[in-house]
Amino acid sequence: MKKLTFALSLATLAAAVVSCGNGRSKAERLLENYAEVTIPAPDLSGITDNGKEVLNLYRFAADQADAIYWQQVFGSKDFFSALPTQAERDFVQVNYGPWDRIDNQPFLEGFGPKPAGARFYPEDMTDEEFQALKNPDKDSPYTLITRRADGSLETVWFHDAYAEEVEKIADLLRAAADITIKPSVRAYLLEMANAVLSDDYYAANRAWLKMTDSKMDLVIGPTETIDDALYGKKASYGAYVLLKNLERTASLQALCDRLPELQASLPGDPAYHQFTPGRQSNIFSCDVLYYGGYPNAGYKNIAVNLPYDASVQEEFGSRTILFDNIIREKYNRTVFPAGMLLFEPADQAHLDASAFYWNIVFREVAQSLGVKETVNGKGSVADALGNEALTIEKLKSNVLGAYLCMQEVDAHRVDALIMKQDVVATFIANIIRSARFGAADATGRANLIIYNCLVNQGAIARKASGKYDIDYAKAESTITSMSELMLYMQATGDAKGAAELAEKFATVPATLKADIVNLELEKIPVDIRVTYEK
């Protein structure tokens, strides 16, 4: 199909999309937004028989986390077993419910709007009711808000609400602890078993950070709060089962040793990036073997930086995990083809897989930098920024990661043959590709804000061809100024400024709408979905 230029009207583009979709169901069309990727059976030649059994138990535990997540965001997945087509059943599994996670709209008939608070709160709860509830547990990431028989609100801890699944997870982790020959792994698994039964994760997070000598890793439990679009407080259950790349992990560890140096090098007022990460921070390079729960829903994370507990980060540090196989698939299937379609040839030449990888590395490192507590007495950054906290954090990590990546490439401290222009072009291609997620969640809003700010500052502009031309000097200055602004907003708890920024820039302009349709017509996926080799 001939590539479209911006000269085509949006009405014409919309009509083209409709005609291209003739004869197919809505679910079939939407499912094409996710390229199917099969995760092959892992090479376990270096894993002992005990380790292989531990890996199986990790996967069973991940399945229980998946069952909890269904309850958190919809209810029973068995509800959808009678859907007439495989495409509908598959797309329900992608989204963990009947709502498309790109726009939060239902793709199945008979369903209304997606509840903003998922199933963490009663759907009919008012803000006045929530604010009037005088139970401090209401703000915990690990409680549900439910109604008593008399209609009043109460809190229920996750370990009580999901007792059956939580007890199975604990049993599986303890069984794995009995089998493993690694003392550090045993210590972590036993602490995590206790954590899921108590919703107290401090000791488990500490033990996890100390578990550095295992070829396998398990991330499990409630972590991300994106599904709580009401208050941004409640954490979704999920799990990653991972296999470590030992050689690449060793080469990345030097970055963690430089965290204080990187913190000091950030732009803007030093008072706004004075947090000192713990010295036990580490970086793992891993392949994802299996997903459960939140990590399997919608678009796939390509890295994580955990734990989110600020006290653990300050005392011990954090762990960045890069998902090598997912990074590779995302770049090849979504980022590179999007850049080739939308960029001028001179900028296409700067698309680079290594630049994408290192952008992701520094994006995750950036999550550990800045501050965790406001500098003006407003409490934690999360509390001070409220509903905008997650959007600003996603914004900070993206632009600050690109800033750090540019600085490190300029200083020849990155083990890859890339230039600063490669970093910028690949970063922008990923932002435009990711902006297709819309403004339905914090990640989408952050990407839209970055896109619109780049356009506003003249860093990217359309040429007569309809393709983007990048002004690299303006792109660098925009990324730098945005990094300064995010650090300022977090440090001062500027909730008003954060809300105004989102209101002004977290929108999908006509240019981006045209890009989105162009990408759809060229059948460039929004993201990937995974299956597993049998």
N, C-alpha and C positions, 0 to 999 in steps of 0.2 A: 504494500500500500504506500502511495506517495506520501512523503512527510509533509505535514501541514505547516504553513507559516502563520504568523500572528495576524496577518491580514484577514484571515477567515473570521467571520463573526462567531460569537459563542453559540448563537442559535443554530448556525450551520454545523458547528462541531457537535452540538447536542443531538441534532438530527442524525448525524453520521453515526454516533454511538448507538442510537436506537436501531438504525438500519442494520448495523453490524451485529446487533444482538438478536435479530429476528430468528425465531425458531428455537431459541434456547431459554431456559428458565432463568429467573433472576439469580438464583443460587449458582447455576452453572456459570453465568457471566462473572459473578463476584468471585467465585472460586479461582478463576483465571488470574486474579490479582496476586495469587500466592503460588509461586513456582514450587512444585513438589520436589523435595530433595530427600533422597534415601541415605540415611546414615548407615554405612556398612558395618558389618560385624567387626569389632575392634581386634587389632592384633594384640593378643594377650600372651605372646611368647615370653615376655619378661615377667609375667605375673605368676606367683606360686598358686598351687591348687587351693590353698587357704584364701588367697587373695581373690580368686575367681568366685569362690563361694560368698565372700564378703560383697563382691560386686553384684551378685544376684540378689542378696538381701537388700542392698541399696536400692535396687530397682523396685523390689516389692514395697519398700518404704515410700518411694516416690509415688507409687500407685495410690497409696493411702493419702498422701498429700493431695493428689489429684482429686480424690473423692471429697476431701474437705473443701477444696476450692470450688467444686461444682455447687456445694451447699452455700458457699459464701456469695456466689454471683448469680445463681439461678434456682437451684433445687436439685432434683434427681435428673441425671442425663437420660435415664430410661424413658422419660417423658417423650423423647424424640425418636425412639426406636421404630415407631410406626410411620415415619415420614416416607413418602412414596419413592423418592429418588435418592441414589447414592450421593449425588452432588449436594442435596439438602442436608443429608446426614453428615457429610464431610465438612460442610461450611458451618454447621452448628458446632462441630468439634473444634474447628479453627477459632470460633468466637466464644465458646463455652456458653452458648445460649442463642436466642433468636435475634440478637442485635449485632449488626455489623460494627466492629470496633473502630472502623475508620470514621464513621459519622454518628455512631450510637443509635442509628435508626433500625427498626425491625425489618428483616428481610423475609420473614414469614408472616402470613396473614393471621390476624387474630390477636396480635400482641401490640400493646401500647408503647409509650416511650420507656426507655431504659431507666430504671430507678437510679437517681444520682448517688444514693448511698448504698447501691447494690443491696445485699441482704444483711448489712451490718446494723441497720436501723429499721424501725417500723416505717413502712411507706407513707403512712399518714401522720408521722411525727412532724410537729412544727418546730421551728427554730426556738420559739419561746419556751416550748416544753423542754427542749434539750438544755437550754441555758438555765432553766429553773431547777434541773436535776442536781441536787447537792451531793452527788457521789463522786469523789475524786477519781474513781476507777473509770468514769465515763470517757476520760481522755486517753486511756491506755490503748496502745495499738492492738492489744490482745483481748479486748472485750467486745461483746455484742451489746447493743441497746435493744431491749425487748419490752413487751408490755405484760404486766401482771394481769390476773383475772379481772381486777377492778379498773383496768385501763391505765394505771400509772406506770411510769417507766422504771426499769431496773437494769442493772448490768449483769451480764453472764460471761464468765471467763471462757476463752476458747477451749481450754482443756475440759470444761464441763459441757459446753455446747456440742463438741465433737468427740465426746469421750470414747466412743467405740473405735474410731479411726486413730485417735491419739494413742490409745493403749496399744493398738497393733503396731504403730510406728515405734513406740518405746520397746516393745517386745522384739521387733526386728533389729533395732539398733543394739540391744543387749545381746542378741544372738550373734550379730556380727562382731561385737566386742569379744565374745568368747572365742571366736575363731581366729581373729587377726593375730599376727605375730609381731605387730608393731605396737609398742607401748603407747606412743603418742596417739595413734588411731584409737586404741582401746579407751584411753582417757577421754578423748573427744566424744566418742559414741556414747559412753556412759553418762557424761555430762549433758549431752543433747537429749538422751532418753529422759533424764530428770527434767530438762527444760521444757519439753513439750507437755509433760505432765503437770507442770507448775506455772508455765508462762513466765518464767524468770530465766532469761537467756544470757545473763552476764558471765557466769562461769563457763557455759558452753562456748560463748564467743572467744573467751580467753583460751580455752583448750584448742579451739579450731585454729587460731592464729599460731599456736605452738606446734601444730601438726604439719610439719614441713618435709618430713622424710618419707611420705607415702607417694606411690605412683598413681594413686587414685584419690579422688576427693568427692565428698558429698556435701552439697549445700541444701539444707532442708529446714522448713519451718516458715513462719509468717514474717515477711520482710517488706515487700513493696506496698505502698499505700495509694497507688494510682487508681485502683478500683473505687476508692472512697472519694468520689467527686463532690460529696456534700461538705465534708470538713477536712478531708485529707489526713485523717488520723488512723484509720483502721488498716491493719496489715493483711495482705492476702497470703494464703498458704501456697507453697510451691517447693520444687526440688530440682536440682541439677545433679546428674551422675556424670563424673568427669574422669578423664584419663590424662595424666600430666605428660607434657613434652619436656623431659628432663634437661636436655641440652639447651633449648630455648629459654626455659625457666631460669637456668643458671646465668644466661647472658643478660636477662632482664633485671635480675636482682640488684645490679649496681644502681639502677634508678631509685630504688627504695632507700638506699644508703644516702642518696642525695636529696631526700625530701625537704630537710631544713633549708638547703641551698636553693631549691626550686621555690620554696615558700618566700624566701627573702628576695627572689628575683622578680616577683610579680609586680605588675604595674600599679600606679596609684599610691595612696597614702599607706605607709607601712603599718599604721594602726589597724588597717582593714584586712590585714593578712598576717596576724600575729599568732595564730593557733600553731602549736608545735605538735605534729603527729608523733605518736609513739615510735620507738626505735625498733619495734618488732614487725613493722610493716613488711609485706612481701608481695611479689608478683608471680603468679603462676601462668604458664602457657599450657592450655589444655584443649583437648577435643571433647565436645559434648557427646556422651553416649546415650543419654536418655533424659527426657523432660517429664515433669509432672506438675500439674496445677498452673499457677500464674505464668511461669516461664514459657509454657506451651500455648498460651492464649494470644491470638492476634499476631502482631509482628514479633520477631525473635530478637531478644537481646544478644549482642555480640560480645559483651563483657559485663562484669559486675565489679563493684567495689563495696566490700562489706567488712565488718558489720556497720550498721547505721548508728549504733549507740555511741554518742559523742564521748562519754566517759571512757569507754573501751578504746576508742580511737586515740584519745589523748594519752591514756596510760600505756597502751600496748601497740596501737597502730591499726592498720587495716590491711586487708588482702585484696589486691586487684587480680581478677582472673580473666584472661583473654580466651575467647572461644575460637581457636584457630580455624577449625573446620567451618564454623558458621560465618566467620569474617570472610573467609575465602569465597563461600557460596554467595553471600550477599553482594560482595564486590562484583563478582563475575556475572551475576544474574540481574542485578538491579542498578548499582551505582555506575559501573562502566558503561552499560548500554544507555542509561539516562544521559550521562555526560556526552556521549557520542551523538545522541540525537539532538541535544539542546545547545551545545557549545559550538562556537566558531572553530574552524580547523586548528588555528594556532593554540587555542585553549584545550582542544581535544588532546593535543600532544602532551599536555601536562597531567593527564589522568594516569594514575599510577597505583598499582596494588600495594606496594610498600608504603607509599604515602598514606593510603587509607589505613593500613595496619597501624602506623605510628600515630596518626591522628587519634585512633581509638585508644592506643596505649596512654597518651597524654590526657585524653578526655577522662579516662578513669582515674588517673593519678590526680587530676584537678579536683575530683570530688573530695579528696582528703585535705585540700588546701583552702585558704581563706580563713574564716572563723566559724565556730559553732555556736558561740554566745555573742550577743550584740555587745557593742562597746559602750553603749549609753544607758545601760540598766533596763533594757526592755526584755530581758530574759533570753531564752534560746532563739536562734534564728527561725526555727520552725514555728515557735509560738508567736513571735513578733510579726512574721509575714503571713501567718494564717493560711487561707486558701491559695495564696499566690506562692507559698514557700516552695512547693515542688517545681512549679514552672521556672522560678528564678534559679533553683538549684540545677535544673536541666540546662537552662541557658548558660549559667556560669560554667558548668563542666564542659559544654560544647565549645564556647568561644575561648575560654581560658585554656582548654586543651589544644586548640588550634594555635593560640598565642605561644604556648610553651613549645609546641612542635616546631613552629617557625624559628624560635630562638635556638633550639637545640640543633636543628638542621643547619642554621647559619653558623653555629659554633663547631660544626662537624663532630657532634657528639652522638649522632644517630648512626647505627650500623646498617646503613642502606645508601645506595647511590641515588639520592633524590635531592631536588632543589626546593627552595622555598615556594616557587611558583607551583610545583607539583603538590605541595601541602595545601596551598590555597585553592587550586582548581578542584582537587579531589574533595576537599572539605565542602566547597560550594555545590558540587554535583550531588553529594550525599544530602546536603540540606534541602535542595530542591526535590530530590527523590523522596526524602522523608516528609516533606511538607504535604505530600499526598495523603498523609494520615489525618489532615485537617486539624480542627481545633477541639476535637472530642476529649483529649486528655492533655496532661501537662507536657508530655513529650512533643505532641503535635503543636501545641501553642508556642513552645520554645522555638521550634523550627520555623514557624511562620514569622515570629518576631525577628529572628536572625535574617530570614529572607528579605523581609520588608525593610529592615534597617540597611542591608547591603544595597538594595535598590535605591532607598532614600538618599544614601550617601554617594551614589554614582559608582559604587564598586562593581556592580553588574548592570549592563544595559543591553537592550535588544538592538540589533542592527536591522537593516532593511531585509536581510535574509530571514528574519524571525528568530535567529539564534542569538545566544548571549555572548557578549564580549566582556572579558574581565579586566578591570583596571587594578593591577596587583598592588600598587601603592595605596590606593584608596581602600582596597580590601583589607590590607594589613592594618591601616590606621583605624578602620571601622571595628575590626576584631579587637584591637587593643583598647579602644575607647569603650566598647561594650564590656570587655573584661573588667575595666576599672569601675564601670557603672554597677555591674553585678556584685563585685566585692563591696562596693559602697552600700548598696541596698541591703545586702545581708548583714553587714557590720552595724548598720544604723537601724535595722528593722524597718526600713522605709516601705511599709505596706501600701501607703497611698501612692507613692511613686510607682511601685510594682503594679498596682491595679491600673493606673493610668497608662503605663507602658503596654500592658496586655490589651487594654481597650483600644488603643490606637493601632497596634501593630499585629495582634494575634487574629488577623483576618486573611481571607483568601482573595487577593485582588484578581482583576480580570486577566492579567498576564499569566498568573499561576493557574487559573482555571483553564486557560488555553493549553498550558504545558501539560496539565493533568490529562486532558482529553487526548492530546497528542501522544502521550505515553501509553494511554489505554489503546488507542488505535494501532499503535505499533506493537501492542501486546507485551510491553515491558512490565514485568511484575512489580507490584508494590513491595512485596516481601516474599518470604519463603514459608513453606510448611513442611514439616518433617514426617517421614515414615522410617521404619526400621527394617533392615535386612533380616530376613527370617532364616 
